[in-house]
Amino acid sequence: MSAEPRLDALFQALADPTRRAILSQLARGPASVSDLAQPFDMALPSLMGHLRKLEDAGLIDTKKDGRVRTCAIVPEAFAPVRGWLDEQRALWEGRLDRLEEYVMHLMKERSDDAES
Amino acid sequence: MMLNPDTDLKLTRTLNAPRAVLWDCWTKPEHLMHWFVPRPHKVVACELDVRPGGKCNTTFEVDGNLMPNNGVYLEVIPGEKLVFTDTYTEGWKPSPEPFMTAIVTFEDAGEGKTTYTAIARHRNPESAKQHADMGFYDGWGTVATQLEEYAQGLAAK
């Protein structure tokens, strides 16, 4: 898979506060689905839906042992998001690109208005 | 200003627009809302009280989730310099999880151009890492930016 769709799935998975809370908990160590369900006031099927999205994004692994399903974080999955300062830089660069584009558009609009 | 390469970043670019227009883009909600976050995400609320201590509040909508980003201006020199932080919110109320101070300056570069500089200073890397949610969100923002650039590249072809 090329980088964009993979990152897209990854960050869609991360865009939800419940899924981030699940990851925060798993960052402390593997946990069973029932352990994970405890802090959330949520029906089990909803929780399973979140877990599936995290698993599809490659952020967690789940293993079934008898009747217990255990979830664990996949540390390598976070490689694309490593380097928080790099992320900030990209955020500001993206913002600057958009500002430049917007201001050029604005200038053109104003000069069109002045001419008409 | 001494910047710490582990926590601070600085961007400079010469933009083909006068300072006054760039100032408007940064200080008027009707302009800022158009470029502050990458599409398809939106700035759904924006309140800018552009004076020291005045609120600098934006709310982003990201996949249906509302993300408020509240702060205050620390320094305002019209047309020249804007400093804001999320360390305080309106009324100098301290924030529970402060993260950054931004310093944006605009200098004449001749021929109607402006040298634009943005400096973002963050808390130390350890405290930043503790804020996993924040990191995740910003990482997500980065990718949205990358995707938008990619899409623009495609559209330009």
Interface residues (C-beta under 8 A of the other chain):
Chain A: E4 L7 D8 L10 F11 Q12 L14 A15 D16 P17 R20 L23 S24 A27 P80 V81 W84 L85 D86 E87 Q88 R89 A90 L91 W92 E93 G94 R95 L96 D97 R98 L99 E100 E101 Y102 V103 M104 L106 M107 R110
Chain B: D6 T7 L9 L11 R13 L15 N16 A17 V21 L22 D24 C25 W26 H31 H34 W35 F36 P38 V62 D63 N65 M100 Y116 A118 A120 H122 P125 A128 K129 A132 D133 G135 F136 Y137 D138 G139 W140 G141 T142 V143 A144 T145 Q146 L147 E148 E149 Y150
